[in-house]
Amino acid sequence: MLKQKIYTIIFEADTPAGKTFDVVLILAIIGSVTVTFLDSVDSIHRSNHHLLSLLEIIFTWLFATEYFLRLWCTKRPSAYAKSFFGLVDLIGWLPSVIGLFFPGSEVLTTFRVIRVLRVFRVLKMASYLKEAQLLADALKNSSRKILVFLFAVLTLVILLGSLMYLIEGPIHGFSNIPVSVYWAIVTLTTVGYGDISPQTPLGQLFASMIMILGYAIIAVPTGIVSAAFVKGEVDEPSTEESPEKSTNHG
C-alpha cells in the first residue's frame, strides 16, 4: 500500500498530491540551479559560501531521496534507471557527490534544469509534447543526411585550411596546418574571432570567398531538418485520418 501510494504521488501528475509533488519538485530544481549560478560568482561565493553549500547539500539530499524512491516504487527499476528521465534524475544529485572527490564537477548540477521538462506533464501541455516529438523525429530522420553533410564540411575545412597555410604561411600567423584548419572552421562558420587573419591580398580574397561560402553552408542543415519537420507535420494528419477512412470504407 505504501509503495503504491508513493508511486501515485511521484509518477502520476493527474492526482492533487502528484501535481503538488511535481510543482514543488520543479521549484526545487529552479532553486538548486539558481544556487549553482550564484555560487559561480566570486563575490557572492566569498560572502555566502556556507549558506550556498548548505542549500546545495539540502537539494542533493532531496533529489537523491527522490531518485531512490522512484527506483523503489516502480515495477521496473532497471527500465526507469536507463530511461531518459531516469538518467536526468541521476545527474540531478550525482555531480554533487562526485564533487567531493573531483572539485569543480559540481557545475554539472545545472543539468538539473532538464528536469523542468516535467512541467509539460504537470500542466498537461500535450500539444507542446507533440511538437517536441515532431522535432525529435525530424532530427532522427535527418541524421544520416546531417552526418554526410558534416563529413563533407570536415573535408572542406581541411582543404581550405591547407590552402590558406600555403598562401599565408607561418610569417602571417598560420604557423601550421591545424591552426589553419581552426581558422577555416572559424571563418566558414562566420564566427570570425579575428585572432588570426590573412595579410596578403590573395589570402584576403580567399578568405572573402570562404565567408560567403559559409552563409550557403549554414543553410544546408537548416533546410534538411526543416524539410523533415514539415514532412512529419504533413504525414501526421493522414495517419490520424486513416482509421476514419477505413471505417467509412467498411
Rosetta constraint file for C-alpha pairs under 8 A:
AtomPair CA 1 CA 5 HARMONIC 6.11 0.50
AtomPair CA 2 CA 6 HARMONIC 6.17 0.50
AtomPair CA 3 CA 7 HARMONIC 6.07 0.50
AtomPair CA 3 CA 72 HARMONIC 7.74 0.50
AtomPair CA 3 CA 73 HARMONIC 5.20 0.50
AtomPair CA 4 CA 8 HARMONIC 6.16 0.50
AtomPair CA 4 CA 73 HARMONIC 6.90 0.50
AtomPair CA 5 CA 9 HARMONIC 6.38 0.50
AtomPair CA 6 CA 10 HARMONIC 6.05 0.50
AtomPair CA 6 CA 69 HARMONIC 7.88 0.50
AtomPair CA 6 CA 73 HARMONIC 6.78 0.50
AtomPair CA 7 CA 11 HARMONIC 5.65 0.50
AtomPair CA 7 CA 12 HARMONIC 7.39 0.50
AtomPair CA 7 CA 70 HARMONIC 7.32 0.50
AtomPair CA 7 CA 73 HARMONIC 5.50 0.50
AtomPair CA 7 CA 74 HARMONIC 6.65 0.50
AtomPair CA 8 CA 12 HARMONIC 5.11 0.50
AtomPair CA 8 CA 15 HARMONIC 7.70 0.50
AtomPair CA 8 CA 18 HARMONIC 6.58 0.50
AtomPair CA 9 CA 13 HARMONIC 7.35 0.50
AtomPair CA 9 CA 15 HARMONIC 7.43 0.50
AtomPair CA 9 CA 17 HARMONIC 5.57 0.50
AtomPair CA 9 CA 18 HARMONIC 4.10 0.50
AtomPair CA 9 CA 19 HARMONIC 7.83 0.50
AtomPair CA 9 CA 21 HARMONIC 6.67 0.50
AtomPair CA 10 CA 18 HARMONIC 5.87 0.50
AtomPair CA 10 CA 21 HARMONIC 6.78 0.50
AtomPair CA 10 CA 22 HARMONIC 7.45 0.50
AtomPair CA 10 CA 70 HARMONIC 7.16 0.50
AtomPair CA 11 CA 18 HARMONIC 7.02 0.50
AtomPair CA 12 CA 18 HARMONIC 5.47 0.50
AtomPair CA 12 CA 19 HARMONIC 7.67 0.50
AtomPair CA 13 CA 17 HARMONIC 7.78 0.50
AtomPair CA 13 CA 18 HARMONIC 4.47 0.50
AtomPair CA 13 CA 19 HARMONIC 4.59 0.50
AtomPair CA 13 CA 22 HARMONIC 7.03 0.50
AtomPair CA 13 CA 121 HARMONIC 7.05 0.50
AtomPair CA 13 CA 122 HARMONIC 5.68 0.50
AtomPair CA 14 CA 18 HARMONIC 6.51 0.50
AtomPair CA 14 CA 19 HARMONIC 6.43 0.50
AtomPair CA 14 CA 122 HARMONIC 7.75 0.50
AtomPair CA 15 CA 19 HARMONIC 6.09 0.50
AtomPair CA 16 CA 20 HARMONIC 6.11 0.50
AtomPair CA 17 CA 21 HARMONIC 6.08 0.50
AtomPair CA 18 CA 22 HARMONIC 6.23 0.50
AtomPair CA 19 CA 23 HARMONIC 6.16 0.50
AtomPair CA 19 CA 122 HARMONIC 6.12 0.50
AtomPair CA 20 CA 24 HARMONIC 6.14 0.50
AtomPair CA 21 CA 25 HARMONIC 6.04 0.50
AtomPair CA 22 CA 26 HARMONIC 6.08 0.50
AtomPair CA 22 CA 118 HARMONIC 7.54 0.50
AtomPair CA 22 CA 119 HARMONIC 7.78 0.50
AtomPair CA 22 CA 122 HARMONIC 6.74 0.50
AtomPair CA 23 CA 27 HARMONIC 6.27 0.50
AtomPair CA 23 CA 119 HARMONIC 7.76 0.50
AtomPair CA 23 CA 122 HARMONIC 7.47 0.50
AtomPair CA 24 CA 28 HARMONIC 6.15 0.50
AtomPair CA 25 CA 29 HARMONIC 6.18 0.50
AtomPair CA 26 CA 30 HARMONIC 6.26 0.50
AtomPair CA 26 CA 115 HARMONIC 7.49 0.50
AtomPair CA 26 CA 116 HARMONIC 5.73 0.50
AtomPair CA 26 CA 118 HARMONIC 7.71 0.50
AtomPair CA 26 CA 119 HARMONIC 7.32 0.50
AtomPair CA 27 CA 31 HARMONIC 6.06 0.50
AtomPair CA 28 CA 32 HARMONIC 6.03 0.50
AtomPair CA 28 CA 59 HARMONIC 7.24 0.50
AtomPair CA 29 CA 33 HARMONIC 6.22 0.50
AtomPair CA 29 CA 112 HARMONIC 6.20 0.50
AtomPair CA 29 CA 113 HARMONIC 6.35 0.50
AtomPair CA 29 CA 115 HARMONIC 7.35 0.50
AtomPair CA 29 CA 116 HARMONIC 7.13 0.50
AtomPair CA 30 CA 34 HARMONIC 6.16 0.50
AtomPair CA 30 CA 113 HARMONIC 6.76 0.50
AtomPair CA 30 CA 116 HARMONIC 7.87 0.50
AtomPair CA 31 CA 35 HARMONIC 6.27 0.50
AtomPair CA 32 CA 36 HARMONIC 6.38 0.50
AtomPair CA 32 CA 55 HARMONIC 7.71 0.50
AtomPair CA 32 CA 56 HARMONIC 6.74 0.50
AtomPair CA 32 CA 59 HARMONIC 6.31 0.50
AtomPair CA 32 CA 109 HARMONIC 7.96 0.50
AtomPair CA 32 CA 110 HARMONIC 7.99 0.50
AtomPair CA 32 CA 112 HARMONIC 7.98 0.50
AtomPair CA 33 CA 37 HARMONIC 6.24 0.50
AtomPair CA 33 CA 109 HARMONIC 6.93 0.50
AtomPair CA 33 CA 110 HARMONIC 5.27 0.50
AtomPair CA 33 CA 112 HARMONIC 6.91 0.50
AtomPair CA 33 CA 113 HARMONIC 6.72 0.50
AtomPair CA 34 CA 38 HARMONIC 6.16 0.50
AtomPair CA 35 CA 39 HARMONIC 6.01 0.50
AtomPair CA 35 CA 52 HARMONIC 6.31 0.50
AtomPair CA 35 CA 55 HARMONIC 7.49 0.50
AtomPair CA 35 CA 56 HARMONIC 7.15 0.50
AtomPair CA 36 CA 40 HARMONIC 6.44 0.50
AtomPair CA 36 CA 56 HARMONIC 7.93 0.50
AtomPair CA 36 CA 107 HARMONIC 6.68 0.50
AtomPair CA 36 CA 109 HARMONIC 7.15 0.50
AtomPair CA 36 CA 110 HARMONIC 6.80 0.50
AtomPair CA 37 CA 41 HARMONIC 7.17 0.50
AtomPair CA 38 CA 44 HARMONIC 6.38 0.50
AtomPair CA 38 CA 45 HARMONIC 7.08 0.50
AtomPair CA 39 CA 44 HARMONIC 6.43 0.50
AtomPair CA 39 CA 45 HARMONIC 4.90 0.50
AtomPair CA 39 CA 49 HARMONIC 7.28 0.50
AtomPair CA 39 CA 52 HARMONIC 6.70 0.50
AtomPair CA 40 CA 44 HARMONIC 7.94 0.50
AtomPair CA 40 CA 45 HARMONIC 6.69 0.50
AtomPair CA 41 CA 45 HARMONIC 5.89 0.50
AtomPair CA 42 CA 46 HARMONIC 6.09 0.50
AtomPair CA 43 CA 47 HARMONIC 6.42 0.50
AtomPair CA 44 CA 48 HARMONIC 5.75 0.50
AtomPair CA 44 CA 49 HARMONIC 7.42 0.50
AtomPair CA 45 CA 49 HARMONIC 4.85 0.50
AtomPair CA 45 CA 52 HARMONIC 7.75 0.50
AtomPair CA 48 CA 52 HARMONIC 6.10 0.50
AtomPair CA 49 CA 53 HARMONIC 6.01 0.50
AtomPair CA 50 CA 54 HARMONIC 6.13 0.50
AtomPair CA 51 CA 55 HARMONIC 6.24 0.50
AtomPair CA 52 CA 56 HARMONIC 6.12 0.50
AtomPair CA 53 CA 57 HARMONIC 6.22 0.50
AtomPair CA 54 CA 58 HARMONIC 6.29 0.50
AtomPair CA 55 CA 59 HARMONIC 6.16 0.50
AtomPair CA 56 CA 60 HARMONIC 5.99 0.50
AtomPair CA 56 CA 96 HARMONIC 7.97 0.50
AtomPair CA 57 CA 61 HARMONIC 6.08 0.50
AtomPair CA 58 CA 62 HARMONIC 6.09 0.50
AtomPair CA 59 CA 63 HARMONIC 6.12 0.50
AtomPair CA 59 CA 93 HARMONIC 7.94 0.50
AtomPair CA 60 CA 64 HARMONIC 5.97 0.50
AtomPair CA 60 CA 92 HARMONIC 7.55 0.50
AtomPair CA 60 CA 93 HARMONIC 5.00 0.50
AtomPair CA 60 CA 96 HARMONIC 6.71 0.50
AtomPair CA 61 CA 65 HARMONIC 6.04 0.50
AtomPair CA 61 CA 93 HARMONIC 7.58 0.50
AtomPair CA 62 CA 66 HARMONIC 6.22 0.50
AtomPair CA 63 CA 67 HARMONIC 6.05 0.50
AtomPair CA 63 CA 89 HARMONIC 7.53 0.50
AtomPair CA 63 CA 92 HARMONIC 6.43 0.50
AtomPair CA 63 CA 93 HARMONIC 5.77 0.50
AtomPair CA 64 CA 68 HARMONIC 6.30 0.50
AtomPair CA 64 CA 90 HARMONIC 7.72 0.50
AtomPair CA 64 CA 92 HARMONIC 7.77 0.50
AtomPair CA 64 CA 93 HARMONIC 5.63 0.50
AtomPair CA 64 CA 94 HARMONIC 7.89 0.50
AtomPair CA 65 CA 69 HARMONIC 6.10 0.50
AtomPair CA 66 CA 70 HARMONIC 6.21 0.50
AtomPair CA 67 CA 71 HARMONIC 6.43 0.50
AtomPair CA 67 CA 89 HARMONIC 6.29 0.50
AtomPair CA 67 CA 90 HARMONIC 6.81 0.50
AtomPair CA 68 CA 72 HARMONIC 6.05 0.50
AtomPair CA 69 CA 73 HARMONIC 6.10 0.50
AtomPair CA 70 CA 74 HARMONIC 5.97 0.50
AtomPair CA 70 CA 77 HARMONIC 7.80 0.50
AtomPair CA 71 CA 76 HARMONIC 7.93 0.50
AtomPair CA 71 CA 77 HARMONIC 4.87 0.50
AtomPair CA 71 CA 78 HARMONIC 7.94 0.50
AtomPair CA 71 CA 80 HARMONIC 7.16 0.50
AtomPair CA 71 CA 81 HARMONIC 7.33 0.50
AtomPair CA 72 CA 77 HARMONIC 6.99 0.50
AtomPair CA 74 CA 80 HARMONIC 7.69 0.50
AtomPair CA 76 CA 80 HARMONIC 6.46 0.50
AtomPair CA 77 CA 81 HARMONIC 6.07 0.50
AtomPair CA 78 CA 82 HARMONIC 6.22 0.50
AtomPair CA 79 CA 83 HARMONIC 6.14 0.50
AtomPair CA 80 CA 85 HARMONIC 7.68 0.50
AtomPair CA 80 CA 86 HARMONIC 5.32 0.50
AtomPair CA 81 CA 86 HARMONIC 4.58 0.50
AtomPair CA 81 CA 87 HARMONIC 6.18 0.50
AtomPair CA 82 CA 86 HARMONIC 6.01 0.50
AtomPair CA 82 CA 87 HARMONIC 6.28 0.50
AtomPair CA 83 CA 87 HARMONIC 6.22 0.50
AtomPair CA 84 CA 88 HARMONIC 6.29 0.50
AtomPair CA 85 CA 89 HARMONIC 5.88 0.50
AtomPair CA 85 CA 115 HARMONIC 7.39 0.50
AtomPair CA 86 CA 90 HARMONIC 6.23 0.50
AtomPair CA 87 CA 91 HARMONIC 6.28 0.50
AtomPair CA 88 CA 92 HARMONIC 6.23 0.50
AtomPair CA 88 CA 111 HARMONIC 7.56 0.50
AtomPair CA 88 CA 112 HARMONIC 7.08 0.50
AtomPair CA 88 CA 114 HARMONIC 7.09 0.50
AtomPair CA 88 CA 115 HARMONIC 6.72 0.50
AtomPair CA 89 CA 93 HARMONIC 7.35 0.50
AtomPair CA 89 CA 112 HARMONIC 7.53 0.50
AtomPair CA 89 CA 115 HARMONIC 7.18 0.50
AtomPair CA 90 CA 94 HARMONIC 5.98 0.50
AtomPair CA 91 CA 95 HARMONIC 6.35 0.50
AtomPair CA 91 CA 108 HARMONIC 7.82 0.50
AtomPair CA 91 CA 109 HARMONIC 7.09 0.50
AtomPair CA 91 CA 111 HARMONIC 6.87 0.50
AtomPair CA 91 CA 112 HARMONIC 6.96 0.50
AtomPair CA 92 CA 109 HARMONIC 6.04 0.50
AtomPair CA 92 CA 111 HARMONIC 6.77 0.50
AtomPair CA 92 CA 112 HARMONIC 4.91 0.50
AtomPair CA 93 CA 97 HARMONIC 7.07 0.50
AtomPair CA 93 CA 109 HARMONIC 7.09 0.50
AtomPair CA 94 CA 98 HARMONIC 6.24 0.50
AtomPair CA 95 CA 99 HARMONIC 5.89 0.50
AtomPair CA 95 CA 105 HARMONIC 6.09 0.50
AtomPair CA 95 CA 106 HARMONIC 5.33 0.50
AtomPair CA 95 CA 107 HARMONIC 7.73 0.50
AtomPair CA 95 CA 108 HARMONIC 5.94 0.50
AtomPair CA 95 CA 109 HARMONIC 5.98 0.50
AtomPair CA 96 CA 100 HARMONIC 6.94 0.50
AtomPair CA 96 CA 105 HARMONIC 7.47 0.50
AtomPair CA 96 CA 106 HARMONIC 5.21 0.50
AtomPair CA 96 CA 109 HARMONIC 6.97 0.50
AtomPair CA 97 CA 101 HARMONIC 7.63 0.50
AtomPair CA 98 CA 102 HARMONIC 5.95 0.50
AtomPair CA 98 CA 103 HARMONIC 7.94 0.50
AtomPair CA 98 CA 105 HARMONIC 6.84 0.50
AtomPair CA 98 CA 106 HARMONIC 7.53 0.50
AtomPair CA 99 CA 103 HARMONIC 4.82 0.50
AtomPair CA 99 CA 104 HARMONIC 6.31 0.50
AtomPair CA 99 CA 105 HARMONIC 5.19 0.50
AtomPair CA 99 CA 106 HARMONIC 5.24 0.50
AtomPair CA 111 CA 115 HARMONIC 8.00 0.50
AtomPair CA 112 CA 116 HARMONIC 7.68 0.50
AtomPair CA 117 CA 121 HARMONIC 7.80 0.50
AtomPair CA 118 CA 122 HARMONIC 6.32 0.50
AtomPair CA 119 CA 123 HARMONIC 5.92 0.50
AtomPair CA 120 CA 124 HARMONIC 5.74 0.50
AtomPair CA 120 CA 125 HARMONIC 4.92 0.50
AtomPair CA 120 CA 126 HARMONIC 7.05 0.50
AtomPair CA 120 CA 128 HARMONIC 7.18 0.50
AtomPair CA 120 CA 129 HARMONIC 6.96 0.50
AtomPair CA 121 CA 125 HARMONIC 6.44 0.50
AtomPair CA 121 CA 126 HARMONIC 7.43 0.50
AtomPair CA 125 CA 129 HARMONIC 6.67 0.50
AtomPair CA 126 CA 130 HARMONIC 6.15 0.50
AtomPair CA 127 CA 131 HARMONIC 6.30 0.50
AtomPair CA 128 CA 132 HARMONIC 6.14 0.50
AtomPair CA 129 CA 133 HARMONIC 6.13 0.50
AtomPair CA 130 CA 134 HARMONIC 6.32 0.50
AtomPair CA 131 CA 135 HARMONIC 6.30 0.50
AtomPair CA 132 CA 136 HARMONIC 6.19 0.50
AtomPair CA 133 CA 137 HARMONIC 6.06 0.50
AtomPair CA 134 CA 138 HARMONIC 6.12 0.50
AtomPair CA 134 CA 229 HARMONIC 6.51 0.50
AtomPair CA 134 CA 232 HARMONIC 6.39 0.50
AtomPair CA 134 CA 233 HARMONIC 7.28 0.50
AtomPair CA 135 CA 139 HARMONIC 6.28 0.50
AtomPair CA 135 CA 229 HARMONIC 6.17 0.50
AtomPair CA 136 CA 140 HARMONIC 6.18 0.50
AtomPair CA 137 CA 141 HARMONIC 6.00 0.50
AtomPair CA 137 CA 229 HARMONIC 7.67 0.50
AtomPair CA 137 CA 232 HARMONIC 7.63 0.50
AtomPair CA 138 CA 142 HARMONIC 6.08 0.50
AtomPair CA 138 CA 225 HARMONIC 5.98 0.50
AtomPair CA 138 CA 226 HARMONIC 7.76 0.50
AtomPair CA 138 CA 228 HARMONIC 4.88 0.50
AtomPair CA 138 CA 229 HARMONIC 4.85 0.50
AtomPair CA 138 CA 232 HARMONIC 6.91 0.50
AtomPair CA 139 CA 143 HARMONIC 5.93 0.50
AtomPair CA 139 CA 225 HARMONIC 6.15 0.50
AtomPair CA 139 CA 228 HARMONIC 7.62 0.50
AtomPair CA 141 CA 228 HARMONIC 6.81 0.50
AtomPair CA 142 CA 146 HARMONIC 6.09 0.50
AtomPair CA 142 CA 224 HARMONIC 6.54 0.50
AtomPair CA 142 CA 225 HARMONIC 6.12 0.50
AtomPair CA 142 CA 228 HARMONIC 6.64 0.50
AtomPair CA 143 CA 147 HARMONIC 6.09 0.50
AtomPair CA 144 CA 148 HARMONIC 6.24 0.50
AtomPair CA 145 CA 149 HARMONIC 6.13 0.50
AtomPair CA 145 CA 224 HARMONIC 7.51 0.50
AtomPair CA 146 CA 150 HARMONIC 6.07 0.50
AtomPair CA 146 CA 221 HARMONIC 6.37 0.50
AtomPair CA 146 CA 224 HARMONIC 7.61 0.50
AtomPair CA 147 CA 151 HARMONIC 6.16 0.50
AtomPair CA 148 CA 152 HARMONIC 6.22 0.50
AtomPair CA 149 CA 153 HARMONIC 6.21 0.50
AtomPair CA 149 CA 221 HARMONIC 7.58 0.50
AtomPair CA 150 CA 154 HARMONIC 6.05 0.50
AtomPair CA 151 CA 155 HARMONIC 6.23 0.50
AtomPair CA 152 CA 156 HARMONIC 6.13 0.50
AtomPair CA 153 CA 157 HARMONIC 6.16 0.50
AtomPair CA 154 CA 158 HARMONIC 6.39 0.50
AtomPair CA 155 CA 159 HARMONIC 6.42 0.50
AtomPair CA 156 CA 160 HARMONIC 6.08 0.50
AtomPair CA 157 CA 161 HARMONIC 5.72 0.50
AtomPair CA 157 CA 181 HARMONIC 5.90 0.50
AtomPair CA 157 CA 184 HARMONIC 5.55 0.50
AtomPair CA 157 CA 185 HARMONIC 6.04 0.50
AtomPair CA 157 CA 188 HARMONIC 7.80 0.50
AtomPair CA 158 CA 162 HARMONIC 6.07 0.50
AtomPair CA 158 CA 181 HARMONIC 5.59 0.50
AtomPair CA 158 CA 184 HARMONIC 7.84 0.50
AtomPair CA 159 CA 163 HARMONIC 6.24 0.50
AtomPair CA 160 CA 164 HARMONIC 6.17 0.50
AtomPair CA 160 CA 181 HARMONIC 7.13 0.50
AtomPair CA 160 CA 184 HARMONIC 6.24 0.50
AtomPair CA 161 CA 165 HARMONIC 6.14 0.50
AtomPair CA 161 CA 177 HARMONIC 6.47 0.50
AtomPair CA 161 CA 178 HARMONIC 7.75 0.50
AtomPair CA 161 CA 179 HARMONIC 7.97 0.50
AtomPair CA 161 CA 180 HARMONIC 4.55 0.50
AtomPair CA 161 CA 181 HARMONIC 4.08 0.50
AtomPair CA 161 CA 182 HARMONIC 7.44 0.50
AtomPair CA 161 CA 183 HARMONIC 6.96 0.50
AtomPair CA 161 CA 184 HARMONIC 5.26 0.50
AtomPair CA 162 CA 166 HARMONIC 6.31 0.50
AtomPair CA 162 CA 177 HARMONIC 5.76 0.50
AtomPair CA 162 CA 180 HARMONIC 6.57 0.50
AtomPair CA 162 CA 181 HARMONIC 6.85 0.50
AtomPair CA 163 CA 167 HARMONIC 6.19 0.50
AtomPair CA 164 CA 168 HARMONIC 5.87 0.50
AtomPair CA 164 CA 169 HARMONIC 7.51 0.50
AtomPair CA 164 CA 174 HARMONIC 7.79 0.50
AtomPair CA 164 CA 180 HARMONIC 6.52 0.50
AtomPair CA 164 CA 203 HARMONIC 6.74 0.50
AtomPair CA 164 CA 206 HARMONIC 7.85 0.50
AtomPair CA 165 CA 169 HARMONIC 4.89 0.50
AtomPair CA 165 CA 170 HARMONIC 7.54 0.50
AtomPair CA 165 CA 174 HARMONIC 5.73 0.50
AtomPair CA 165 CA 175 HARMONIC 7.66 0.50
AtomPair CA 165 CA 176 HARMONIC 6.81 0.50
AtomPair CA 165 CA 177 HARMONIC 6.11 0.50
AtomPair CA 165 CA 180 HARMONIC 5.78 0.50
AtomPair CA 167 CA 202 HARMONIC 7.38 0.50
AtomPair CA 167 CA 203 HARMONIC 6.13 0.50
AtomPair CA 168 CA 172 HARMONIC 5.82 0.50
AtomPair CA 168 CA 173 HARMONIC 7.86 0.50
AtomPair CA 168 CA 174 HARMONIC 6.50 0.50
AtomPair CA 168 CA 198 HARMONIC 6.47 0.50
AtomPair CA 168 CA 199 HARMONIC 7.30 0.50
AtomPair CA 168 CA 200 HARMONIC 6.91 0.50
AtomPair CA 168 CA 203 HARMONIC 6.39 0.50
AtomPair CA 169 CA 173 HARMONIC 7.07 0.50
AtomPair CA 169 CA 174 HARMONIC 5.23 0.50
AtomPair CA 169 CA 175 HARMONIC 6.39 0.50
AtomPair CA 169 CA 176 HARMONIC 7.73 0.50
AtomPair CA 170 CA 174 HARMONIC 4.65 0.50
AtomPair CA 170 CA 175 HARMONIC 3.94 0.50
AtomPair CA 170 CA 176 HARMONIC 6.82 0.50
AtomPair CA 171 CA 175 HARMONIC 7.36 0.50
AtomPair CA 172 CA 197 HARMONIC 7.84 0.50
AtomPair CA 172 CA 198 HARMONIC 6.77 0.50
AtomPair CA 172 CA 199 HARMONIC 6.51 0.50
AtomPair CA 173 CA 196 HARMONIC 6.22 0.50
AtomPair CA 173 CA 197 HARMONIC 7.60 0.50
AtomPair CA 174 CA 179 HARMONIC 6.20 0.50
AtomPair CA 174 CA 180 HARMONIC 5.57 0.50
AtomPair CA 174 CA 196 HARMONIC 7.39 0.50
AtomPair CA 175 CA 179 HARMONIC 6.61 0.50
AtomPair CA 175 CA 180 HARMONIC 7.57 0.50
AtomPair CA 176 CA 180 HARMONIC 6.32 0.50
AtomPair CA 177 CA 181 HARMONIC 6.03 0.50
AtomPair CA 178 CA 182 HARMONIC 6.18 0.50
AtomPair CA 179 CA 183 HARMONIC 6.30 0.50
AtomPair CA 180 CA 184 HARMONIC 6.21 0.50
AtomPair CA 181 CA 185 HARMONIC 6.23 0.50
AtomPair CA 182 CA 186 HARMONIC 6.26 0.50
AtomPair CA 183 CA 187 HARMONIC 6.02 0.50
AtomPair CA 183 CA 196 HARMONIC 6.80 0.50
AtomPair CA 184 CA 188 HARMONIC 5.78 0.50
AtomPair CA 184 CA 210 HARMONIC 7.88 0.50
AtomPair CA 185 CA 189 HARMONIC 6.07 0.50
AtomPair CA 186 CA 190 HARMONIC 6.36 0.50
AtomPair CA 186 CA 191 HARMONIC 5.35 0.50
AtomPair CA 186 CA 192 HARMONIC 5.50 0.50
AtomPair CA 186 CA 193 HARMONIC 7.01 0.50
AtomPair CA 187 CA 191 HARMONIC 6.08 0.50
AtomPair CA 187 CA 192 HARMONIC 5.27 0.50
AtomPair CA 187 CA 207 HARMONIC 7.47 0.50
AtomPair CA 187 CA 210 HARMONIC 6.80 0.50
AtomPair CA 187 CA 211 HARMONIC 5.91 0.50
AtomPair CA 187 CA 214 HARMONIC 7.42 0.50
AtomPair CA 188 CA 210 HARMONIC 5.79 0.50
AtomPair CA 188 CA 211 HARMONIC 5.58 0.50
AtomPair CA 188 CA 213 HARMONIC 6.94 0.50
AtomPair CA 188 CA 214 HARMONIC 4.43 0.50
AtomPair CA 188 CA 215 HARMONIC 7.93 0.50
AtomPair CA 189 CA 211 HARMONIC 7.79 0.50
AtomPair CA 189 CA 214 HARMONIC 5.58 0.50
AtomPair CA 189 CA 215 HARMONIC 7.70 0.50
AtomPair CA 189 CA 218 HARMONIC 7.30 0.50
AtomPair CA 190 CA 211 HARMONIC 6.15 0.50
AtomPair CA 190 CA 214 HARMONIC 6.20 0.50
AtomPair CA 190 CA 215 HARMONIC 7.40 0.50
AtomPair CA 198 CA 203 HARMONIC 5.26 0.50
AtomPair CA 198 CA 204 HARMONIC 5.55 0.50
AtomPair CA 198 CA 207 HARMONIC 7.42 0.50
AtomPair CA 199 CA 203 HARMONIC 6.58 0.50
AtomPair CA 199 CA 204 HARMONIC 6.64 0.50
AtomPair CA 200 CA 204 HARMONIC 6.18 0.50
AtomPair CA 201 CA 205 HARMONIC 6.13 0.50
AtomPair CA 202 CA 206 HARMONIC 6.14 0.50
AtomPair CA 203 CA 207 HARMONIC 6.05 0.50
AtomPair CA 204 CA 208 HARMONIC 6.13 0.50
AtomPair CA 205 CA 209 HARMONIC 6.45 0.50
AtomPair CA 206 CA 210 HARMONIC 6.42 0.50
AtomPair CA 207 CA 211 HARMONIC 6.24 0.50
AtomPair CA 208 CA 212 HARMONIC 6.37 0.50
AtomPair CA 209 CA 213 HARMONIC 6.12 0.50
AtomPair CA 210 CA 214 HARMONIC 6.07 0.50
AtomPair CA 211 CA 215 HARMONIC 6.97 0.50
AtomPair CA 212 CA 216 HARMONIC 7.06 0.50
AtomPair CA 213 CA 217 HARMONIC 6.28 0.50
AtomPair CA 214 CA 218 HARMONIC 6.19 0.50
AtomPair CA 215 CA 219 HARMONIC 6.69 0.50
AtomPair CA 216 CA 220 HARMONIC 6.98 0.50
AtomPair CA 217 CA 221 HARMONIC 7.81 0.50
AtomPair CA 218 CA 222 HARMONIC 7.06 0.50
AtomPair CA 219 CA 223 HARMONIC 6.09 0.50
AtomPair CA 220 CA 224 HARMONIC 6.32 0.50
AtomPair CA 221 CA 225 HARMONIC 6.20 0.50
AtomPair CA 222 CA 226 HARMONIC 5.96 0.50
AtomPair CA 223 CA 227 HARMONIC 5.96 0.50
AtomPair CA 224 CA 228 HARMONIC 6.40 0.50
AtomPair CA 225 CA 229 HARMONIC 6.04 0.50
AtomPair CA 226 CA 230 HARMONIC 6.10 0.50
AtomPair CA 227 CA 231 HARMONIC 6.08 0.50
AtomPair CA 228 CA 232 HARMONIC 6.16 0.50
AtomPair CA 229 CA 233 HARMONIC 6.40 0.50
AtomPair CA 230 CA 234 HARMONIC 6.18 0.50
AtomPair CA 231 CA 235 HARMONIC 6.03 0.50
AtomPair CA 232 CA 236 HARMONIC 6.07 0.50
AtomPair CA 233 CA 237 HARMONIC 7.29 0.50
AtomPair CA 234 CA 238 HARMONIC 7.30 0.50
AtomPair CA 235 CA 239 HARMONIC 6.33 0.50
AtomPair CA 236 CA 240 HARMONIC 6.31 0.50
AtomPair CA 237 CA 241 HARMONIC 6.08 0.50
AtomPair CA 238 CA 242 HARMONIC 6.13 0.50
AtomPair CA 239 CA 243 HARMONIC 7.95 0.50
AtomPair CA 241 CA 245 HARMONIC 6.30 0.50
AtomPair CA 242 CA 246 HARMONIC 6.10 0.50
AtomPair CA 243 CA 247 HARMONIC 6.20 0.50
AtomPair CA 244 CA 248 HARMONIC 6.28 0.50
AtomPair CA 245 CA 249 HARMONIC 6.22 0.50
AtomPair CA 246 CA 250 HARMONIC 6.08 0.50
